[in-house]
Amino acid sequence: MELLWPTLALLALVVIVFAAERRYPELVSRIEENILATLLAIITFVSFTQVIARYGFNTGWSGALEFTRVMFAWMILFGMSYGIKHGVHLGVDAFVRLLPSNLFRPAALFAAVCVFLYAFVLLYAGWLALLGVDVSTNWRQTGAIGYWTFMFDRGTGLDDLKYPLWMQETFGLQDRVQRWIAYIMLPAGLALLALRAVQGFVAILRGEREMLIASHEAEDLVSEARKTAVD
């Protein structure tokens, strides 16, 4: 029961994203791109200003390194579902391309299933015990949902990232930013990855795309970019 409300929240997130994408696909894509661009811009800005402050004025923000690590993790966790959606993940398809046409699609479908299982296991691995796998059934150790819920209940703070003093005094916050805030993208990103894997599976089954990875299209894009740079 401890994991009920976080699980329902993730399901609500998936349903909202799926419904919004069905109605406003371009808007959802723009929001995703803006989120990734904003995270990258924040990382760049904080890193740049920290270098200037450190070497130019012998000062700096003590929580800058931890903050940029968190933002970089958010960008990866959020970006992996975006990569599946748009087929921009690089992959090796040399072996798959050698398969007969009647085996190529099953192999691509199998890859999509593996991505879904990867996300599902990381979210909650407790269900593997039903298959006889020796895994912990302690909800705190069953995956991203349990770990995040544990951190939410404890309220443990990060090592260096602290709230500004005015926020502590105004809102009565603890001095260090809670870990559950930094880790919230872990279950959210995995849930979105599972959604994109299911969507990719359906698209491959319908013949709307070949596979999840970028494949030779990425090589063509790299070649075009190289030619453009030379010109």
C-alpha positions as CSV (number, residue, x, y, z in Angstrom):
1,M,0.0,0.0,0.0
2,E,3.0,2.3,0.5
3,L,3.5,2.5,-3.2
4,L,-0.1,2.9,-4.2
5,W,-0.3,6.7,-4.5
6,P,3.1,7.1,-6.3
7,T,2.1,4.4,-8.8
8,L,-1.3,6.0,-9.4
9,A,0.5,9.3,-9.9
10,L,2.8,7.8,-12.5
11,L,-0.2,6.2,-14.3
12,A,-1.9,9.6,-14.3
13,L,1.2,11.1,-15.8
14,V,1.3,8.5,-18.6
15,V,-2.4,8.9,-19.3
16,I,-2.1,12.7,-19.4
17,V,0.9,12.6,-21.8
18,F,-0.8,10.0,-24.0
19,A,-4.1,11.9,-24.2
20,A,-2.4,15.3,-24.8
21,E,-0.2,13.8,-27.5
22,R,-3.2,12.3,-29.3
23,R,-4.9,15.7,-29.3
24,Y,-1.9,18.1,-29.6
25,P,1.1,16.1,-30.9
26,E,3.1,19.0,-32.1
27,L,2.5,20.9,-28.9
28,V,3.7,18.0,-26.8
29,S,6.8,17.6,-28.9
30,R,7.6,21.3,-28.6
31,I,7.2,21.1,-24.8
32,E,9.5,18.1,-24.6
33,E,12.1,19.9,-26.8
34,N,11.8,23.1,-24.7
35,I,12.3,21.1,-21.5
36,L,15.5,19.5,-22.8
37,A,16.8,22.8,-24.2
38,T,16.0,24.5,-20.9
39,L,17.9,21.9,-18.8
40,L,20.9,22.1,-21.1
41,A,20.8,25.9,-20.9
42,I,20.7,25.8,-17.1
43,I,23.6,23.4,-17.0
44,T,25.6,25.6,-19.3
45,F,24.8,28.8,-17.5
46,V,25.5,27.5,-14.0
47,S,28.8,25.9,-15.1
48,F,29.9,29.0,-16.9
49,T,29.1,31.4,-14.1
50,Q,30.7,29.1,-11.6
51,V,34.0,29.1,-13.5
52,I,33.9,32.9,-13.8
53,A,33.1,33.3,-10.0
54,R,35.7,30.7,-9.0
55,Y,38.7,31.9,-11.1
56,G,37.7,35.5,-11.5
57,F,36.5,36.5,-8.0
58,N,37.7,33.6,-5.8
59,T,34.1,32.8,-4.8
60,G,31.3,30.6,-6.1
61,W,28.2,28.6,-5.2
62,S,28.9,25.5,-3.1
63,G,26.0,23.6,-4.5
64,A,26.7,24.3,-8.2
65,L,28.3,20.9,-8.9
66,E,25.5,18.9,-7.3
67,F,22.9,21.1,-9.0
68,T,24.4,20.5,-12.4
69,R,24.7,16.8,-11.7
70,V,21.0,16.7,-10.9
71,M,20.1,18.7,-14.0
72,F,22.2,16.4,-16.2
73,A,20.5,13.4,-14.7
74,W,17.1,14.9,-15.4
75,M,18.1,15.6,-19.0
76,I,19.2,12.0,-19.5
77,L,16.2,10.5,-17.8
78,F,13.7,12.7,-19.6
79,G,15.6,12.6,-22.9
80,M,15.7,8.8,-23.2
81,S,11.9,8.6,-23.8
82,Y,12.2,11.5,-26.3
83,G,14.9,9.6,-28.1
84,I,12.7,6.5,-28.4
85,K,9.7,8.7,-29.6
86,H,11.7,10.3,-32.4
87,G,14.0,7.3,-33.2
88,V,17.2,9.3,-32.5
89,H,19.0,6.8,-30.3
90,L,22.0,5.4,-32.0
91,G,22.2,1.6,-32.3
92,V,24.0,-1.2,-34.0
93,D,21.7,-2.9,-36.5
94,A,24.3,-4.8,-38.6
95,F,23.1,-8.2,-37.4
96,V,19.4,-7.4,-37.6
97,R,19.8,-6.1,-41.2
98,L,21.1,-9.6,-42.2
99,L,18.0,-11.3,-41.1
100,P,15.3,-12.3,-43.6
101,S,12.4,-9.9,-44.0
102,N,10.1,-12.2,-42.2
103,L,12.4,-12.2,-39.1
104,F,13.3,-8.5,-39.2
105,R,10.1,-7.2,-37.8
106,P,9.9,-9.8,-35.0
107,A,13.4,-8.8,-34.0
108,A,12.4,-5.1,-33.9
109,L,9.3,-6.0,-31.8
110,F,11.5,-8.0,-29.4
111,A,13.7,-5.0,-29.0
112,A,10.7,-2.8,-28.1
113,V,9.6,-5.4,-25.6
114,C,13.0,-5.4,-24.0
115,V,13.0,-1.7,-23.6
116,F,9.6,-1.9,-21.9
117,L,10.8,-4.6,-19.6
118,Y,13.9,-2.6,-18.8
119,A,11.8,0.4,-17.7
120,F,9.3,-1.8,-15.9
121,V,11.9,-3.7,-13.9
122,L,13.7,-0.5,-12.9
123,L,10.4,1.0,-11.8
124,Y,9.3,-2.0,-9.8
125,A,11.2,-5.3,-9.7
126,G,9.0,-6.9,-7.0
127,W,6.8,-8.6,-9.7
128,L,9.8,-10.7,-10.6
129,A,9.4,-12.7,-7.4
130,L,6.2,-14.1,-8.9
131,L,8.4,-15.7,-11.6
132,G,10.7,-17.3,-9.0
133,V,13.4,-14.7,-9.4
134,D,15.3,-14.0,-6.1
135,V,14.6,-10.3,-5.6
136,S,13.9,-8.3,-2.5
137,T,10.2,-7.9,-1.7
138,N,10.9,-5.0,0.6
139,W,9.1,-2.1,-1.0
140,R,12.0,0.3,-0.3
141,Q,14.3,-1.9,-2.5
142,T,12.0,-2.9,-5.3
143,G,12.9,-0.2,-7.8
144,A,12.6,3.5,-8.5
145,I,9.1,3.9,-7.2
146,G,10.0,2.3,-3.8
147,Y,13.3,4.3,-3.6
148,W,11.7,7.6,-4.3
149,T,8.8,6.9,-1.9
150,F,11.4,6.0,0.8
151,M,13.2,9.3,0.2
152,F,9.9,11.2,0.2
153,D,8.9,9.7,3.6
154,R,12.3,10.4,5.2
155,G,12.9,13.9,3.8
156,T,16.6,13.4,3.6
157,G,18.5,16.3,2.2
158,L,21.1,16.5,-0.5
159,D,24.8,16.9,0.4
160,D,25.5,20.4,-0.8
161,L,22.4,21.8,-2.4
162,K,20.6,24.1,0.0
163,Y,17.6,26.4,0.0
164,P,18.2,30.1,0.0
165,L,18.1,31.6,3.5
166,W,15.0,33.7,2.7
167,M,13.1,30.6,1.6
168,Q,14.1,28.8,4.8
169,E,12.8,31.7,6.9
170,T,9.7,32.5,4.9
171,F,8.4,28.9,4.4
172,G,10.0,27.1,7.3
173,L,12.0,24.8,5.0
174,Q,14.9,22.7,6.1
175,D,18.3,23.9,5.1
176,R,19.1,21.2,2.5
177,V,16.9,20.5,-0.6
178,Q,15.2,17.1,-0.2
179,R,16.5,14.2,-2.2
180,W,13.0,13.3,-3.3
181,I,12.8,16.5,-5.3
182,A,16.1,15.7,-7.1
183,Y,15.1,12.1,-7.7
184,I,11.5,12.7,-8.9
185,M,12.6,12.5,-12.6
186,L,13.8,8.9,-12.0
187,P,10.4,7.2,-11.8
188,A,8.8,9.8,-14.1
189,G,11.5,9.3,-16.8
190,L,11.2,5.5,-16.6
191,A,7.4,5.7,-16.8
192,L,7.7,7.8,-20.0
193,L,10.2,5.4,-21.4
194,A,7.8,2.5,-20.9
195,L,5.1,4.5,-22.7
196,R,7.3,5.2,-25.6
197,A,8.4,1.6,-25.8
198,V,4.7,0.5,-26.0
199,Q,4.0,3.2,-28.7
200,G,7.1,2.1,-30.6
201,F,6.0,-1.6,-30.4
202,V,2.6,-0.6,-31.9
203,A,4.2,1.5,-34.6
204,I,6.5,-1.3,-35.7
205,L,3.6,-3.8,-35.6
206,R,1.6,-1.5,-37.9
207,G,4.5,-0.9,-40.2
208,E,4.8,2.8,-39.4
209,R,8.5,2.5,-38.4
210,E,11.2,-0.1,-38.8
211,M,12.8,-0.1,-35.4
212,L,13.3,2.0,-32.2
213,I,16.9,3.1,-33.0
214,A,18.0,5.7,-35.5
215,S,19.9,3.1,-37.6
216,H,21.3,4.2,-41.0
217,E,19.2,7.4,-40.9
218,A,21.6,8.7,-38.2
219,E,24.6,7.9,-40.4
220,D,22.9,9.9,-43.2
221,L,22.2,12.8,-40.9
222,V,25.9,12.8,-39.7
223,S,27.1,12.7,-43.2
224,E,24.8,15.6,-44.2
225,A,26.0,17.6,-41.2
226,R,29.6,17.0,-42.1
227,K,29.1,18.1,-45.7
228,T,27.3,21.2,-44.5
229,A,30.2,22.0,-42.1
230,V,32.7,21.6,-44.9
231,D,30.7,23.8,-47.3
